Amino acid sequence: YRVLLGMREEIAEIRKILLESYVPASVPARVETPMSREIRIPEVEDLPYEEPETLSDLERRFIEKALRNVGGNRKRAAKILGIGERTLYRKIKEYGL
């Protein structure tokens, strides 16, 4: 459950970053500054597209990181992740970790 809460917070943070960096098409690509320099704002088409991670990918990364942080101790990793040991064992098998 803690993993999902952590992922929820990360998704909210990513959403916030995306919304803050959103530039409507009506904004000119070049903006004059007081120092008469031009700043180029990239068009949406110029930005690289990255395929979003799935929840399974995120869950796998969290499990890998937790296991790494506790030196492979599954009992401690399960406690950190807020899941039962059996659930962790099942996830390890499911993801081939």
C-alpha positions as CSV (number, residue, x, y, z in Angstrom):
1,Y,0.0,0.0,0.0
2,R,2.9,2.4,0.8
3,V,4.3,1.6,-2.6
4,L,1.1,2.8,-4.2
5,L,1.0,5.9,-2.1
6,G,4.5,6.7,-3.1
7,M,3.7,6.1,-6.8
8,R,0.6,8.3,-6.4
9,E,2.8,11.1,-5.0
10,E,5.3,10.7,-7.8
11,I,2.6,10.8,-10.4
12,A,1.1,13.9,-8.8
13,E,4.6,15.5,-8.9
14,I,5.1,14.6,-12.6
15,R,1.6,15.9,-13.4
16,K,2.5,19.2,-11.6
17,I,5.8,19.5,-13.6
18,L,4.0,18.8,-16.9
19,L,1.3,21.4,-16.1
20,E,3.9,24.0,-15.1
21,S,5.9,23.4,-18.2
22,Y,2.9,23.5,-20.6
23,V,3.1,26.2,-23.2
24,P,0.0,26.9,-25.2
25,A,0.3,27.1,-29.0
26,S,-0.7,30.8,-28.9
27,V,2.5,31.8,-27.0
28,P,5.1,33.1,-29.5
29,A,8.2,30.9,-29.9
30,R,10.5,33.9,-29.4
31,V,10.2,36.2,-26.5
32,E,11.9,39.6,-26.2
33,T,13.7,40.2,-22.9
34,P,14.7,43.5,-21.4
35,M,18.3,42.8,-22.5
36,S,17.1,42.3,-26.1
37,R,18.1,38.7,-26.1
38,E,15.8,36.1,-27.6
39,I,14.7,33.0,-25.8
40,R,13.4,30.1,-27.9
41,I,10.6,28.1,-26.3
42,P,10.5,24.6,-27.8
43,E,7.4,23.6,-29.5
44,V,5.6,20.5,-28.2
45,E,6.6,18.6,-31.4
46,D,10.3,19.4,-30.6
47,L,10.2,17.6,-27.2
48,P,11.2,14.0,-27.1
49,Y,8.4,11.5,-26.4
50,E,9.0,9.0,-23.7
51,E,6.6,6.1,-23.2
52,P,5.2,6.3,-19.7
53,E,6.0,3.5,-17.3
54,T,3.3,1.1,-16.4
55,L,2.3,0.5,-12.7
56,S,3.9,-2.9,-13.0
57,D,7.2,-1.3,-14.1
58,L,7.1,1.1,-11.2
59,E,6.2,-1.6,-8.8
60,R,9.1,-3.7,-10.0
61,R,11.5,-0.8,-9.7
62,F,10.4,-0.2,-6.1
63,I,10.8,-3.8,-5.2
64,E,14.3,-3.9,-6.8
65,K,15.3,-0.8,-5.0
66,A,14.0,-2.0,-1.6
67,L,15.8,-5.3,-2.0
68,R,19.0,-3.5,-3.0
69,N,18.8,-1.1,0.0
70,V,18.5,-4.0,2.5
71,G,21.1,-6.3,0.9
72,G,18.5,-8.7,-0.4
73,N,16.8,-9.3,3.0
74,R,13.3,-10.1,1.8
75,K,11.7,-9.7,5.3
76,R,13.1,-6.2,5.7
77,A,12.2,-5.3,2.1
78,A,8.6,-6.4,2.7
79,K,8.4,-4.3,5.8
80,I,9.8,-1.2,4.1
81,L,7.3,-1.6,1.2
82,G,4.4,-2.1,3.6
83,I,3.5,-5.5,2.1
84,G,3.5,-9.0,3.5
85,E,6.4,-11.3,3.0
86,R,4.3,-13.7,0.9
87,T,3.2,-10.9,-1.3
88,L,6.8,-9.9,-1.8
89,Y,7.8,-13.5,-2.6
90,R,5.0,-13.7,-5.2
91,K,6.0,-10.3,-6.7
92,I,9.7,-11.5,-6.9
93,K,8.6,-14.6,-8.7
94,E,6.2,-12.7,-11.0
95,Y,8.9,-10.2,-12.0
96,G,11.7,-12.7,-12.1
97,L,13.8,-10.9,-9.6
